[in-house]
Every structure is written in C-alpha cells, then in structure tokens.
Amino acid sequence: MSPKNKTYDYDGVYFTMGPISINQFAEFSKHGLGAIRLFQYIKTLQGLTKEKWIKVDNVNSYKWFGLSQSTKWRVIKKLKEDNLIQVRGSKGRAPLIKIIAPEKKLN
C-alpha cells in the first residue's frame, strides 16, 4: 500500500508502528506536542507502508493524531532546522518527510 494519493481510513488509530528510538522520541519531545504527533504519524505510516519517505497530508494527520495544518508547518520548520527530519516539497503541497537516523548505534 503506497501513501501516494491514498486516504487511509482507520477508525481510532491509537498505535505507532515501526522501530522507535527513545533518543529520537526525546529529541522530538523537546519541540512540543506537535512534534510528538508528527513523529507518531510518520512512524505509524512507516509501519503500515514500509517506506522511508512519508507523505504528510492534512486530513489523516489531523484525523489520526490531531495535528493541524498550521502546527504541522511550524513543527516541520523547527525539526528541519535542528536536523531531525529531511523534507521534500514546499508549502501548498503535502511534503514528503523522512526522520534522520543517527549516524552510529550507541548500544
């Protein structure tokens, strides 16, 4: 199932799928609740689609995790500046986002 031009309808999405690093979660949490919601959305779609680049649309991000459009763009800007995510696309379109993995494993 590819996220391109798809609207996912999962009633009551209360899960985050995919490998989760507690260190990544901690870094995202420093940027507030909107950043955590974006992190959950990306990790959930990565688990469902098995793709690294995730299209962050307004409909599903709001329905699933309550991430509004204005909050989404504020958070994307902050996270991109701190090199936690890579972004393809610009305002006016749903961006493709990838979480940047750490260079080396600590354990």
Secondary structure, 3 states (H helix, E strand, C coil): CCCCCCCCCCCCCCCCCCCCCHHHHHHHHCCCHHHHHHHHHHHHHHHHHCCCCEECCHHHHHHHHCCCHHHHHHHHHHHHHCCCEEEECCCCCCCEEEECCCCCCCC
